[in-house]
Amino acid sequence: MVNSSVTAVELAARLSELREREPVGNALLEAAAKGRLSEESLRRMIGTEAHCHTAELAAYGTLLARFPHRPAADLLIRLARLVCDAQPKLRDCARALGMEGDVYAQRWPTEYAAYAFNGTLSWLASQGTQAAFALAGYADMQVYFAGCAEAIRRVQETPLYVPQELLDYYDDEAPEELSQLALDVVQDGLDQGDDPDEAVFCARLLEESIGYFWRAAAGTPEALGA
C-alpha cells in the first residue's frame, strides 16, 4: 500500500501542467487550419466515436464488477448512462451525414488510430486502480469535451455543411458535477492507498489515446502516419 498525502486535486493539476508542457495535439484542428477538412472527416469522427462507445460500455461494466462500492459505482453507472443516452443521438448524426447502416455495427474506420482509445481503456478497466481509472475518466472529460467543442467551432468556419445533429451532439461542455465525482473517486482510491504516480501515468496515457481519436477523425496521411 502506498502512503501518500497527495490529493486528487493536486493530481489533476499535475495533469494540466503536463498537458501544457507536452500537448497531445488535435489532428482534426490541424487539418482544419490547413483547409484539409472534408465531409469524410465528419463521417470518420462519427465512426470512431461509435467504436469508443462500445469499448466504454464494456469497460465500465468490468470496472463496476471490480469496484462495486460508492463512490466508484456511482461514477461508473453515470458514465455508462451518459454513453447509452448518447447512442441514439450519434445514430442521428450518422443518418444526417448519409452514412448507411448501423454505425455501431460497422468496422470503419479501420486504421489503428480508430481503436487506440479502446485498447487503452480496456487495459485500464482490467488492470488500473480505482484512482487510476477515475483520474483517467476525469482527464477524458476535460480533454474530449473541450476538443469536440473547438473542433465543431472550427468546422463551422469552413464551407462544409454541418448538420444540426452534429452541432447538438458535439458542442457541449464537460459535466461539472460528473467531473467532481470523478475526483471524489480518485480521492477515495488515494485514501485506500492507490499509487498517485500510477494514476497520473494512466490518465496521461488515456489523453494520448484521445490524440489518436483525432488522428482517426482527420484521416489525413500525416495524421495517420502514412
Disulfide bonds with the S-S distance in Angstrom:
none
